[in-house]
């Protein structure tokens, strides 16, 4: 079977750190081209300044991975889908729920695969956590996701603009895990979003959810943590406490702790290949919906200006 010829659109940190190595390590794919108006591309691989030029001049591609900021992703995805090209959407899958729904409908119409790629769901501890929780009574959940924005998003102005999500850019990773591992849906009850006086997106957030049985779920997000970073999910159940730490790489259960090396993007591309070969899409918007609800219902607080 011939490899899937793929182009990476947007050549920022996530593309170079994660997407390119994952593609290189998966025999189902062949990197055919890259696209970026600023980055010079990869030696020996065709490079264009825009997707429009790639589609006009080649080389031919079967799929694209959109690694651009979410605010510009819709138009790029439509261009690809209209050519019958399969599309992987980095998280979040779009700047709004409505545009992701429109993309999903378009993909169905043209018969192309659309994949909303929640990479954190492929962390090594997530699948066994989901299996362990499936038959448990959930008593309470606490999510703590604190990191240093200067380390992870240095000088990236787009992330502070409307649609860039601010602290919800990493926070949505936690929500993608929790919405996947908990056995019942949950929804927002209250939120406080803390915005720097010079930014349009929050630098911190405190949220309260509950699931459909009434179990409380709290979430503490902060982009100002220096030193050790914190990516923890603690679930108290009738059978004891489960903890996912290090973003899902470490799973602690009453029976002991499991450590593993994360290969999130390798698993992600395995999933994308399987979807393409099977003629299917996977467009789960639950994590984005929960973030949208925070912006819809959350109370705003203004704090001091923040500069990189």
VEXVO-186466 format. One line per 3 residues: their letters; for each residue x, y, z of N, C-alpha, C, CB. Coordinates in steps of 0.02 Angstrom, whole numbers, plus 50000, padded with zeros to 5 digits. Glycine has a CB too. Layout:
BEGIN
A	X Y Z X Y Z X Y Z X Y Z  ...
***
This chain:
BEGIN
XXX	50042 49940 50000 50000 50000 50000 50044 50062 50000 49952 50000 50062  50030 50108 49954 50070 50169 49950 50062 50212 50012 50051 50208 49887  50115 50246 50034 50108 50290 50092 50063 50350 50076 50177 50315 50115
XXX	50034 50377 50128 49991 50436 50122 50037 50497 50117 49942 50443 50183  50031 50533 50062 50073 50592 50051 50043 50650 50091 50079 50610 49975  50081 50676 50138 50054 50726 50183 50096 50790 50181 50052 50699 50255
XXX	50062 50847 50188 50094 50912 50194 50080 50940 50264 50070 50961 50139  50130 50970 50294 50122 51004 50358 50114 51078 50344 50183 50990 50406  50058 51105 50367 50042 51176 50355 50051 51214 50420 49968 51184 50328
XXX	50099 51261 50421 50118 51295 50482 50177 51260 50513 50059 51298 50532  50234 51295 50515 50296 51263 50535 50324 51294 50600 50348 51268 50480  50280 51300 50649 50302 51326 50713 50330 51271 50758 50244 51359 50748
XXX	50334 51286 50822 50366 51241 50870 50333 51172 50872 50364 51272 50940  50267 51170 50874 50232 51106 50880 50243 51063 50818 50157 51116 50891  50247 51095 50759 50258 51057 50697 50328 51025 50698 50250 51102 50636
XXX	50377 51065 50716 50446 51040 50715 50460 50991 50772 50495 51098 50718  50433 51005 50830 50447 50962 50888 50409 50896 50886 50430 50999 50951  50348 50897 50859 50304 50839 50866 50282 50809 50799 50244 50857 50906
XXX	50255 50850 50755 50225 50823 50694 50277 50793 50646 50186 50878 50658  50330 50830 50633 50380 50804 50586 50412 50739 50610 50434 50857 50575  50432 50733 50674 50459 50669 50696 50408 50612 50694 50485 50675 50767
XXX	50345 50627 50711 50293 50575 50709 50281 50550 50638 50228 50600 50739  50280 50596 50590 50272 50577 50520 50331 50536 50496 50263 50639 50475  50391 50557 50514 50452 50521 50494 50453 50451 50522 50514 50559 50516
XXX	50423 50441 50580 50424 50376 50613 50367 50330 50595 50425 50385 50685  50323 50352 50550 50264 50312 50532 50267 50295 50458 50198 50350 50549  50275 50232 50442 50281 50211 50372 50218 50221 50332 50301 50138 50368
XXX	50162 50234 50365 50099 50247 50329 50100 50315 50295 50040 50243 50376  50146 50358 50315 50148 50426 50288 50215 50440 50253 50137 50477 50343  50211 50486 50206 50271 50513 50173 50264 50588 50172 50280 50484 50101
XXX	50312 50624 50202 50309 50697 50202 50323 50723 50132 50361 50727 50253  50272 50753 50101 50277 50776 50032 50294 50849 50027 50212 50762 49996  50272 50889 50076 50281 50962 50071 50270 50994 50138 50234 50992 50018
XXX	50295 51055 50145 50281 51097 50202 50258 51165 50175 50343 51105 50249  50220 51201 50218 50194 51267 50199 50202 51314 50257 50119 51262 50178  50234 51372 50244 50240 51424 50294 50262 51488 50259 50290 51404 50351
XXX	50233 51545 50276 50255 51608 50245 50321 51633 50274 50203 51661 50254  50344 51603 50329 50404 51629 50363 50459 51576 50369 50386 51654 50431  50441 51515 50386 50490 51462 50398 50519 51438 50331 50458 51403 50436
XXX	50583 51421 50328 50614 51399 50265 50598 51327 50245 50688 51406 50269  50566 51289 50290 50549 51221 50274 50603 51171 50292 50534 51215 50202  50600 51112 50262 50645 51057 50278 50687 51041 50217 50605 50994 50302
XXX	50751 51032 50227 50796 51017 50171 50772 50955 50133 50868 51006 50196  50768 50962 50067 50749 50906 50024 50675 50896 50017 50778 50845 50051  50633 50936 50050 50561 50931 50046 50532 50994 50015 50530 50919 50117
XXX	50485 50986 49969 50454 51043 49936 50424 51090 49987 50401 51020 49886  50433 51155 49976 50407 51204 50024 50375 51262 49986 50464 51231 50069  50317 51284 50011 50282 51340 49980 50262 51390 50035 50220 51316 49941
XXX	50249 51451 50013 50229 51504 50060 50156 51500 50080 50243 51572 50029  50115 51465 50039 50044 51461 50055 50016 51395 50030 50005 51519 50023  49961 51374 50060 49927 51313 50038 49900 51322 49968 49870 51295 50086
XXX	49877 51381 49951 49851 51394 49884 49904 51379 49832 49828 51467 49878  49967 51400 49844 50021 51387 49796 50036 51312 49793 50084 51427 49815  50037 51279 49850 50049 51207 49850 49997 51171 49808 50048 51180 49922
XXX	49933 51188 49817 49881 51155 49779 49885 51170 49705 49813 51175 49806  49911 51229 49688 49916 51247 49617 49977 51218 49584 49918 51323 49610  50033 51214 49620 50097 51195 49589 50121 51125 49609 50149 51245 49608
XXX	50092 51095 49661 50113 51030 49682 50173 51035 49730 50131 50988 49623  50196 50978 49752 50176 50910 49732 50107 50890 49758 50227 50861 49757  50079 50837 49728 50014 50813 49750 50017 50786 49821 49989 50758 49702
XXX	49965 50799 49859 49961 50774 49927 49894 50740 49938 49972 50831 49978  49893 50692 49983 49832 50657 50002 49802 50685 50066 49845 50583 50009  49844 50715 50108 49823 50738 50174 49864 50799 50194 49831 50682 50226
XXX	49835 50838 50239 49872 50895 50269 49862 50893 50344 49847 50962 50239  49913 50915 50380 49910 50926 50452 49912 51001 50463 49968 50889 50490  49859 51029 50490 49854 51101 50499 49880 51118 50569 49782 51126 50490
XXX	49940 51148 50571 49973 51166 50633 49977 51242 50642 50043 51136 50636  49933 51277 50609 49930 51350 50614 49892 51371 50676 49897 51379 50551  49893 51435 50694 49848 51458 50746 49775 51444 50726 49858 51533 50758
XXX	49731 51431 50774 49662 51411 50757 49623 51465 50720 49625 51393 50820  49641 51529 50728 49602 51582 50698 49602 51579 50621 49628 51649 50720  49652 51548 50590 49656 51546 50517 49645 51476 50489 49724 51572 50494
XXX	49627 51430 50531 49626 51360 50510 49566 51342 50467 49626 51315 50571  49509 51375 50477 49448 51356 50440 49459 51363 50364 49389 51400 50462  49483 51420 50342 49491 51431 50270 49540 51381 50239 49514 51503 50256
XXX	49593 51365 50276 49641 51316 50251 49609 51247 50245 49703 51314 50298  49571 51228 50296 49539 51162 50294 49489 51157 50237 49504 51149 50360  49452 51210 50224 49404 51210 50169 49439 51201 50102 49362 51274 50169
XXX	49494 51237 50093 49533 51230 50031 49553 51157 50020 49595 51274 50033  49577 51125 50073 49599 51056 50067 49540 51009 50055 49637 51034 50130  49488 51016 50094 49430 50971 50087 49398 50977 50018 49378 50987 50141
XXX	49397 51038 49990 49368 51047 49924 49407 51011 49870 49364 51121 49908  49469 50993 49885 49510 50953 49839 49509 50879 49856 49583 50979 49840  49467 50860 49904 49464 50790 49924 49522 50767 49967 49460 50747 49864
XXX	49557 50815 49999 49615 50801 50040 49594 50789 50112 49667 50858 50035  49623 50740 50144 49609 50726 50215 49643 50778 50259 49633 50655 50234  49611 50794 50316 49635 50850 50357 49641 50829 50430 49588 50909 50351
XXX	49700 50841 50458 49711 50836 50530 49712 50906 50558 49777 50797 50547  49672 50918 50609 49668 50983 50643 49704 50979 50709 49594 51006 50652  49759 51016 50717 49790 51021 50783 49738 51049 50832 49854 51066 50782
XXX	49750 51037 50896 49703 51063 50946 49717 51137 50959 49708 51023 51012  49666 51177 50973 49596 51161 50966 49578 51156 50893 49552 51213 51001  49526 51119 50874 49512 51107 50803 49491 51170 50765 49459 51056 50796
XXX	49471 51222 50800 49453 51284 50766 49445 51340 50817 49388 51275 50727  49430 51399 50791 49420 51456 50835 49349 51459 50863 49435 51521 50798  49302 51425 50830 49233 51423 50854 49205 51353 50842 49189 51476 50818
XXX	49153 51337 50881 49118 51274 50872 49082 51271 50805 49067 51263 50928  49054 51327 50784 49016 51328 50722 49059 51313 50661 48982 51396 50712  49120 51339 50660 49162 51324 50602 49185 51252 50601 49222 51371 50601
XXX	49195 51222 50659 49213 51151 50660 49155 51108 50636 49235 51129 50731  49094 51127 50655 49035 51091 50631 49029 51097 50555 48971 51118 50664  49044 51156 50529 49041 51166 50457 49093 51124 50421 49051 51240 50439
XXX	49153 51119 50450 49205 51078 50421 49186 51004 50422 49272 51088 50458  49156 50982 50477 49135 50913 50482 49083 50896 50429 49107 50899 50552  49036 50941 50419 48985 50930 50368 49016 50928 50298 48931 50984 50371
XXX	49065 50972 50287 49098 50974 50222 49138 50909 50210 49145 51034 50217  49172 50886 50260 49211 50824 50253 49164 50765 50237 49250 50809 50317  49108 50762 50271 49060 50709 50256 49035 50713 50184 49001 50713 50304
XXX	49024 50773 50160 48997 50782 50093 49046 50761 50039 48977 50855 50081  49110 50778 50049 49160 50762 49997 49192 50694 50008 49214 50816 49996  49179 50662 50066 49206 50596 50079 49278 50595 50102 49200 50555 50018
XXX	49301 50650 50130 49369 50653 50157 49369 50643 50232 49402 50720 50139  49425 50622 50259 49433 50614 50331 49449 50681 50363 49489 50563 50348  49414 50696 50418 49429 50754 50460 49443 50728 50530 49371 50807 50459
XXX	49500 50747 50558 49522 50721 50623 49538 50778 50669 49582 50675 50615  49498 50786 50722 49513 50834 50775 49561 50800 50823 49447 50858 50813  49624 50821 50822 49679 50782 50851 49692 50804 50923 49742 50790 50810
XXX	49659 50772 50970 49670 50785 51042 49729 50743 51065 49606 50771 51085  49789 50769 51058 49849 50728 51069 49855 50702 51141 49910 50767 51052  49830 50740 51190 49839 50719 51260 49800 50655 51276 49816 50774 51307
XXX	49749 50639 51237 49712 50577 51247 49755 50515 51232 49650 50576 51204  49811 50526 51198 49855 50471 51181 49913 50464 51230 49881 50479 51111  49912 50503 51284 49963 50494 51337 49956 50424 51365 49955 50547 51393
XXX	50012 50396 51387 50015 50324 51403 49968 50303 51459 50084 50306 51420  49953 50349 51506 49910 50330 51562 49836 50339 51550 49930 50370 51621  49817 50369 51495 49747 50388 51485 49702 50327 51472 49741 50437 51427
XXX	49721 50283 51427 49678 50225 51412 49667 50181 51473 49709 50184 51356  49720 50163 51512 49706 50123 51572 49666 50161 51625 49771 50099 51602  49673 50227 51628 49633 50266 51675 49559 50262 51655 49657 50340 51677
XXX	49545 50269 51592 49476 50265 51567 49446 50196 51583 49474 50277 51490  49485 50143 51572 49460 50076 51585 49446 50066 51660 49510 50023 51561  49491 50091 51703 49482 50082 51775 49422 50120 51801 49545 50106 51813
XXX	49408 50179 51773 49353 50220 51797 49285 50199 51770 49365 50292 51779  49284 50156 51720 49222 50141 51685 49166 50116 51731 49234 50089 51631  49184 50077 51783 49133 50048 51827 49135 50079 51897 49143 49973 51832
XXX	49169 50136 51904 49175 50166 51971 49122 50220 51982 49244 50195 51980  49107 50231 52046 49068 50290 52064 49116 50348 52073 49026 50278 52130  49104 50402 52038 49148 50460 52042 49122 50506 52098 49151 50499 51973
XXX	49165 50518 52147 49145 50561 52203 49166 50634 52192 49176 50535 52268  49228 50645 52167 49250 50713 52152 49312 50709 52108 49264 50753 52217  49324 50764 52073 49381 50769 52027 49414 50837 52038 49359 50758 51952
XXX	49480 50838 52039 49518 50900 52043 49570 50901 51987 49551 50909 52113  49568 50954 51947 49616 50963 51891 49660 51023 51908 49578 50974 51822  49725 51013 51907 49772 51068 51917 49820 51069 51858 49811 51060 51985
XXX	49817 51122 51819 49857 51128 51758 49892 51196 51761 49812 51121 51692  49953 51196 51785 49991 51259 51796 50058 51254 51761 50000 51273 51871  50073 51303 51719 50136 51303 51682 50158 51374 51668 50129 51263 51617
XXX	50217 51380 51639 50247 51445 51625 50240 51460 51551 50323 51445 51646  50198 51509 51535 50185 51526 51465 50248 51549 51430 50132 51580 51460  50295 51579 51467 50357 51602 51435 50400 51544 51410 50398 51644 51485
XXX	50391 51486 51440 50428 51426 51418 50394 51394 51357 50433 51375 51475  50328 51389 51359 50291 51350 51310 50267 51391 51250 50234 51317 51342  50257 51455 51259 50232 51497 51204 50268 51564 51202 50156 51508 51211
XXX	50334 51564 51197 50370 51628 51198 50356 51670 51136 50446 51615 51204  50336 51732 51148 50327 51779 51093 50271 51763 51045 50389 51784 51055  50225 51719 51063 50170 51700 51018 50109 51745 51032 50151 51625 51027
XXX	50106 51800 50997 50053 51849 51010 49984 51822 50995 50066 51911 50970  49978 51778 50946 49912 51753 50925 49875 51719 50982 49920 51705 50867  49912 51690 51028 49879 51651 51081 49842 51696 51131 49931 51609 51118
XXX	49859 51761 51131 49826 51808 51175 49769 51845 51141 49877 51859 51200  49758 51831 51077 49704 51863 51039 49640 51823 51044 49725 51872 50966  49582 51854 51028 49519 51816 51026 49526 51754 50981 49461 51860 51001
XXX	49505 51697 51006 49512 51635 50969 49576 51598 50985 49509 51648 50897  49624 51632 51018 49687 51599 51035 49684 51560 51100 49741 51650 51040  49632 51573 51140 49615 51537 51202 49655 51554 51264 49622 51465 51190
XXX	49713 51587 51258 49751 51602 51318 49768 51539 51356 49712 51650 51362  49758 51540 51422 49776 51484 51465 49736 51421 51448 49766 51502 51537  49682 51428 51411 49644 51370 51391 49678 51332 51334 49574 51390 51369
XXX	49731 51360 51304 49768 51321 51255 49798 51259 51287 49824 51365 51223  49833 51264 51344 49851 51203 51379 49793 51172 51418 49909 51216 51427  49749 51214 51445 49693 51189 51485 49648 51142 51447 49653 51246 51511
XXX	49642 51153 51381 49599 51110 51341 49627 51040 51336 49589 51140 51272  49693 51033 51346 49723 50967 51348 49696 50927 51407 49800 50971 51352  49692 50960 51465 49664 50927 51524 49591 50908 51512 49670 50972 51585
XXX	49553 50954 51483 49483 50940 51470 49474 50884 51419 49447 51003 51445  49521 50879 51372 49516 50824 51324 49526 50757 51359 49568 50833 51268  49570 50755 51409 49580 50693 51447 49520 50678 51491 49643 50699 51490
XXX	49498 50728 51530 49444 50715 51579 49379 50697 51543 49434 50777 51623  49363 50730 51488 49302 50714 51451 49306 50645 51420 49289 50766 51397  49366 50618 51414 49376 50551 51385 49375 50496 51437 49442 50549 51347
XXX	49401 50510 51497 49409 50457 51547 49349 50450 51594 49471 50468 51587  49312 50504 51605 49255 50500 51651 49197 50463 51618 49233 50570 51674  49162 50422 51656 49110 50381 51626 49045 50419 51610 49093 50325 51671
XXX	49038 50480 51636 48977 50519 51623 48994 50590 51601 48932 50520 51685  48950 50622 51564 48962 50691 51543 48964 50738 51603 48907 50714 51494  48997 50795 51593 48997 50847 51644 48990 50915 51611 49063 50844 51687
XXX	48972 50964 51652 48957 51030 51625 48976 51084 51674 48883 51036 51606  48985 51145 51649 49008 51201 51689 48953 51230 51732 49036 51255 51644  48971 51245 51795 48926 51280 51840 48948 51351 51854 48921 51242 51905
XXX	49014 51364 51859 49039 51431 51873 49111 51435 51851 49031 51449 51948  49134 51496 51835 49204 51505 51815 49224 51577 51827 49214 51486 51741  49287 51586 51844 49318 51652 51848 49379 51652 51802 49338 51671 51921
XXX	49379 51698 51754 49434 51704 51707 49474 51766 51724 49408 51706 51634  49540 51758 51731 49584 51814 51749 49621 51837 51686 49633 51795 51805  49609 51899 51665 49639 51926 51605 49688 51981 51622 49585 51952 51557
XXX	49750 51979 51595 49794 52036 51602 49763 52098 51569 49864 52021 51570  49779 52156 51595 49748 52217 51570 49765 52232 51498 49768 52276 51613  49819 52203 51473 49841 52216 51404 49829 52156 51357 49914 52233 51403
XXX	49788 52108 51379 49776 52048 51338 49702 52035 51331 49811 51987 51369  49684 52000 51276 49614 51984 51263 49594 51915 51285 49599 51992 51189  49643 51875 51309 49630 51806 51330 49657 51796 51400 49661 51755 51281
XXX	49629 51748 51437 49647 51741 51508 49716 51710 51519 49596 51699 51543  49747 51730 51574 49810 51700 51596 49798 51649 51651 49858 51755 51620  49739 51648 51680 49721 51600 51733 49646 51591 51733 49746 51624 51803
XXX	49623 51535 51762 49552 51522 51767 49538 51473 51823 49524 51495 51700  49484 51484 51859 49459 51436 51909 49389 51417 51888 49460 51467 51981  49376 51352 51884 49311 51329 51859 49282 51275 51903 49318 51303 51788
XXX	49216 51273 51904 49179 51222 51940 49131 51188 51891 49141 51252 52001  49139 51122 51885 49094 51081 51845 49058 51033 51891 49133 51043 51789  49009 50997 51863 48981 50938 51897 48960 50889 51843 48922 50956 51944
XXX	48962 50825 51860 48939 50776 51811 48865 50764 51820 48978 50710 51818  48837 50720 51780 48764 50711 51779 48737 50677 51841 48744 50672 51719  48781 50652 51885 48759 50626 51950 48770 50677 52006 48795 50561 51967
XXX	48799 50734 51990 48811 50786 52039 48881 50787 52067 48763 50778 52094  48925 50743 52046 48994 50742 52071 49030 50806 52051 49032 50680 52045  49063 50840 52099 49097 50903 52084 49164 50892 52049 49107 50943 52148
XXX	49178 50938 52003 49242 50937 51966 49269 51008 51967 49232 50911 51891  49329 51017 51995 49360 51083 51997 49420 51085 51950 49381 51101 52070  49435 51144 51926 49491 51153 51880 49527 51217 51896 49467 51154 51806
XXX	49593 51211 51905 49636 51268 51922 49687 51274 51865 49673 51257 51991  49681 51328 51826 49726 51342 51771 49766 51404 51786 49688 51349 51704  49831 51402 51772 49872 51462 51782 49933 51458 51736 49893 51469 51856
XXX	49946 51513 51701 50002 51516 51655 50062 51553 51685 49981 51549 51590  50062 51564 51750 50115 51604 51781 50160 51562 51826 50084 51660 51821  50154 51496 51823 50194 51453 51867 50265 51446 51841 50161 51385 51876
XXX	50313 51463 51881 50383 51451 51864 50409 51389 51900 50427 51514 51882  50468 51367 51882 50494 51306 51913 50458 51245 51887 50489 51310 51988  50451 51193 51931 50416 51132 51910 50345 51148 51885 50413 51081 51968
XXX	50325 51115 51832 50259 51125 51803 50211 51072 51830 50262 51123 51725  50147 51088 51832 50098 51043 51862 50043 51027 51811 50067 51074 51925  50036 50962 51795 49983 50939 51751 49952 50877 51783 50010 50923 51678
XXX	49906 50888 51830 49880 50833 51871 49804 50829 51867 49901 50842 51944  49778 50768 51867 49706 50754 51872 49697 50702 51927 49677 50729 51802  49658 50720 51978 49645 50675 52034 49571 50658 52035 49667 50707 52102
XXX	49555 50593 52035 49485 50570 52034 49474 50526 52096 49469 50530 51968  49431 50549 52140 49413 50510 52199 49351 50468 52183 49399 50557 52261  49356 50403 52198 49302 50356 52181 49285 50313 52241 49322 50312 52121
XXX	49234 50271 52233 49215 50224 52285 49267 50169 52295 49148 50193 52269  49314 50162 52248 49366 50111 52253 49434 50140 52267 49368 50070 52189  49437 50204 52287 49500 50236 52300 49514 50291 52251 49556 50186 52298
XXX	49575 50318 52253 49593 50377 52215 49637 50360 52155 49629 50428 52259  49619 50388 52098 49660 50384 52037 49693 50452 52027 49617 50364 51975  49756 50451 52007 49791 50513 51990 49829 50505 51925 49839 50534 52047
XXX	49816 50550 51879 49856 50556 51819 49900 50618 51827 49811 50562 51754  49965 50610 51821 50011 50666 51827 50057 50669 51767 50051 50662 51893  50096 50722 51764 50141 50734 51707 50103 50731 51641 50198 50682 51707
XXX	50043 50760 51641 50003 50764 51580 49975 50698 51557 50043 50793 51527  49976 50647 51600 49950 50581 51582 50003 50528 51575 49912 50586 51518  50066 50546 51586 50121 50498 51579 50127 50453 51640 50186 50534 51568
XXX	50101 50474 51698 50106 50435 51759 50036 50423 51786 50150 50471 51812  50019 50360 51796 49953 50341 51822 49962 50308 51890 49916 50294 51773  49930 50337 51941 49932 50308 52008 49863 50282 52025 49956 50360 52060
XXX	49860 50218 52045 49798 50185 52066 49809 50156 52136 49778 50128 52016  49756 50136 52169 49765 50105 52235 49811 50044 52233 49698 50084 52263  49816 50012 52176 49859 49953 52169 49932 49969 52155 49833 49908 52115
XXX	49947 50033 52140 50016 50052 52125 50020 50105 52071 50055 49992 52105  50082 50123 52053 50094 50176 52005 50125 50147 51942 50141 50230 52035  50099 50171 51885 50124 50149 51820 50157 50209 51785 50067 50121 51776
XXX	50219 50199 51765 50256 50250 51728 50264 50227 51656 50325 50265 51761  50265 50274 51612 50276 50257 51542 50301 50317 51503 50214 50229 51511  50332 50303 51447 50355 50357 51404 50300 50376 51356 50420 50336 51365
XXX	50285 50440 51352 50232 50463 51308 50254 50463 51235 50209 50533 51328  50211 50437 51192 50221 50440 51120 50156 50466 51089 50241 50369 51090  50134 50523 51115 50067 50547 51097 50060 50557 51022 50053 50612 51133
XXX	50108 50590 50991 50100 50607 50920 50111 50547 50875 50148 50662 50901  50151 50500 50896 50157 50437 50858 50090 50402 50858 50212 50392 50888  50057 50398 50916 49991 50367 50920 49939 50407 50880 49969 50361 50993
XXX	49946 50473 50883 49900 50517 50847 49902 50503 50772 49918 50591 50860  49961 50496 50744 49967 50483 50673 49947 50412 50655 50038 50497 50650  49955 50366 50701 49928 50299 50690 49853 50301 50684 49949 50253 50747
XXX	49822 50341 50726 49749 50349 50724 49727 50383 50658 49724 50390 50784  49764 50434 50638 49747 50470 50576 49751 50423 50516 49794 50530 50566  49803 50383 50513 49811 50335 50458 49753 50285 50457 49877 50298 50464
XXX	49734 50260 50516 49679 50212 50520 49613 50243 50497 49672 50185 50591  49602 50306 50516 49541 50341 50495 49540 50348 50419 49536 50410 50528  49596 50368 50390 49599 50377 50317 49588 50311 50281 49667 50407 50296
XXX	49622 50258 50303 49615 50193 50271 49543 50167 50279 49664 50142 50301  49511 50184 50334 49443 50160 50345 49388 50206 50319 49432 50151 50417  49408 50263 50290 49358 50309 50263 49314 50341 50315 49316 50274 50213
XXX	49343 50356 50373 49304 50383 50429 49333 50449 50454 49301 50333 50487  49294 50486 50492 49316 50547 50525 49309 50540 50601 49275 50608 50500  49342 50584 50637 49338 50586 50710 49342 50659 50730 49395 50543 50745
XXX	49285 50689 50744 49281 50760 50758 49244 50771 50824 49247 50799 50700  49277 50757 50879 49247 50766 50945 49259 50839 50966 49278 50717 50998  49205 50875 50979 49211 50945 51000 49197 50955 51074 49163 50988 50959
XXX	49191 50902 51113 49174 50910 51184 49224 50955 51221 49172 50842 51217  49290 50946 51213 49336 50990 51250 49328 51064 51230 49408 50969 51238  49319 51077 51166 49310 51146 51144 49244 51175 51169 49313 51150 51067
XXX	49193 51133 51173 49128 51156 51198 49134 51177 51272 49074 51101 51191  49171 51140 51311 49180 51157 51381 49218 51224 51389 49218 51102 51418  49267 51236 51345 49303 51300 51347 49256 51356 51325 49365 51297 51301
XXX	49217 51344 51273 49170 51395 51251 49121 51413 51306 49132 51371 51189  49099 51363 51345 49054 51376 51400 49088 51420 51454 49031 51311 51431  49153 51411 51463 49188 51452 51512 49188 51525 51490 49261 51428 51520
XXX	49198 51538 51426 49195 51606 51401 49124 51633 51402 49224 51610 51330  49075 51589 51392 49005 51610 51392 48980 51627 51462 48961 51555 51362  49000 51587 51511 48971 51594 51578 49020 51622 51630 48947 51528 51602
XXX	49084 51624 51614 49133 51644 51663 49132 51718 51679 49200 51625 51638  49149 51733 51742 49156 51802 51765 49228 51824 51751 49138 51809 51840  49237 51886 51726 49304 51911 51710 49332 51952 51768 49302 51953 51647
XXX	49397 51942 51780 49435 51984 51826 49497 52009 51789 49455 51945 51891  49513 52072 51799 49572 52102 51765 49630 52104 51815 49556 52173 51738  49688 52083 51792 49748 52084 51833 49801 52127 51797 49774 52012 51847
XXX	49860 52130 51827 49913 52173 51798 49932 52150 51728 49975 52173 51844  49959 52197 51690 49980 52182 51621 50033 52127 51621 50009 52246 51588  50033 52088 51568 50081 52033 51560 50120 52043 51495 50045 51963 51561
XX	50186 52039 51500 50229 52044 51441 50279 51987 51442 50265 52113 51439  50293 51960 51383 50341 51904 51378 50410 51926 51402 50345 51878 51304
***
